[in-house]
Amino acid sequence: MRRELKGRHIAVIFISGFSIVMAVNFYMAALATQGFGGVVVENSYVASQKFNGWLEKAREQDELGWTAEVSRSPDGKLQVAVTDAPVDLQVSVQLRRPLGRPEAMDLVLRSLEGSAFTSDEPIPSGRWIARVSMRSANDRWTRESRLE
């Protein structure tokens, strides 16, 4: 037996469909606003004027030939393995969360044997962006890497 499709059925289908779409949109908008921790740059025009200078600094850092591999040890401490860097190197790390509530930590690492560095305390679990800064005499080197 076939039922007759009436105007009120069409209205219910129409309103239900748009209600679902609107609910999903509001939910996604709420997630988007809660997941962004702030601005990337305060003034994009000023940042664009400094961009070529930033590229030149990056080229100078590349010429040093230093590299750093960031990892988490089994006990949760941050470790940085450095290659092709001088012996008197000082290493510091700024950690920040890539998503969610803004959270940041500054770490000064202590040297282990060879060219390895570690934090004194374990870092909280989760995803981090690690900004590794190394310096020796007048040379400076900075890079960012993801830490899972």
C-alpha positions in Angstrom: 0.0 0.0 0.0 1.4 3.4 -1.0 1.0 6.4 1.2 0.3 9.7 -0.2 3.1 12.3 0.1 1.5 15.5 1.4 2.7 19.0 2.0 3.4 18.5 5.6 5.6 15.5 4.8 7.6 17.6 2.4 7.9 20.4 5.0 9.2 17.9 7.7 11.7 16.4 5.3 12.8 19.9 4.2 13.1 21.2 7.8 14.9 18.0 9.0 17.4 18.2 6.2 18.3 21.8 6.8 18.4 21.3 10.6 21.0 18.5 10.1 23.1 20.8 7.9 22.9 23.7 10.3 23.8 21.5 13.3 26.8 20.1 11.5 27.9 23.7 10.5 27.6 25.0 14.1 29.5 22.0 15.5 32.3 22.4 12.9 32.5 26.2 13.6 32.7 25.5 17.4 35.6 23.0 16.8 37.4 25.5 14.5 37.3 28.4 17.0 38.3 26.2 19.9 41.2 24.5 18.1 43.1 27.7 17.0 45.5 29.0 19.7 46.0 32.5 18.3 47.4 34.5 15.5 50.4 33.4 13.5 51.7 37.0 13.1 50.4 40.2 14.6 50.7 42.2 11.4 50.9 40.4 8.1 52.2 43.5 6.2 55.1 43.9 8.6 55.8 40.2 8.4 55.9 40.4 4.6 58.4 43.2 4.8 60.7 41.1 6.9 60.3 37.9 4.9 63.4 38.3 2.7 65.5 38.9 5.8 64.2 35.7 7.3 65.2 33.8 4.2 68.7 35.3 4.3 69.0 34.2 8.0 67.9 30.7 7.0 70.5 30.5 4.3 73.2 31.6 6.8 72.1 28.9 9.2 72.1 26.3 6.4 75.7 27.2 5.6 76.7 26.2 9.2 75.8 22.6 8.3 74.3 21.9 11.8 71.4 19.5 12.1 69.2 18.4 15.1 67.0 15.4 15.5 64.3 15.8 18.2 62.7 12.8 19.9 61.1 11.6 23.1 63.0 9.1 25.2 61.2 6.1 26.7 61.0 7.9 30.1 59.4 10.9 28.4 62.3 13.3 28.4 63.0 15.4 25.3 66.2 14.4 23.5 68.0 16.3 20.8 70.7 14.6 18.7 73.0 17.2 17.1 75.4 16.5 14.1 78.2 18.6 12.6 78.1 21.2 15.4 80.9 22.6 17.6 81.7 21.2 21.1 80.8 24.3 23.1 77.2 24.2 21.8 74.3 25.5 24.0 70.8 24.1 23.1 67.4 25.3 24.2 63.9 24.3 23.1 60.6 26.0 23.1 57.7 23.6 23.0 54.1 24.7 22.0 51.0 22.8 21.2 50.0 22.9 17.5 46.2 22.6 18.3 43.8 23.1 21.1 44.4 25.2 24.2 47.6 27.2 24.0 50.3 25.6 26.0 54.0 26.4 25.9 57.2 25.3 27.7 60.8 26.6 27.6 63.5 24.0 28.2 67.3 24.3 28.6 68.9 21.0 27.7 71.9 19.5 29.4 74.6 17.8 27.4 75.1 14.1 27.5 78.1 12.2 26.1 78.9 13.2 22.5 76.5 15.4 20.7 73.3 14.5 22.5 71.2 16.7 24.8 68.3 16.0 27.1 65.8 17.7 29.3 65.9 17.2 33.1 62.1 16.6 33.4 59.8 14.5 31.2 57.5 16.5 28.9 53.7 15.9 28.9 52.5 13.5 26.3 50.8 14.5 23.1 51.8 16.5 20.0 54.2 19.4 20.3 56.1 21.7 17.9 59.7 22.0 19.1 61.6 25.1 18.2 65.3 24.1 18.7 67.8 26.9 19.2 71.5 26.2 19.2 74.3 28.7 19.7 78.0 28.7 19.8 80.0 31.9 20.0 78.4 34.2 17.4 76.7 31.5 15.4 73.0 30.9 15.9 70.8 28.1 14.5 67.0 27.7 14.9 64.6 25.1 13.4 61.1 23.8 14.2 60.1 20.2 14.1 57.1 18.2 15.1 57.2 15.9 18.1 54.5 13.2 18.4 
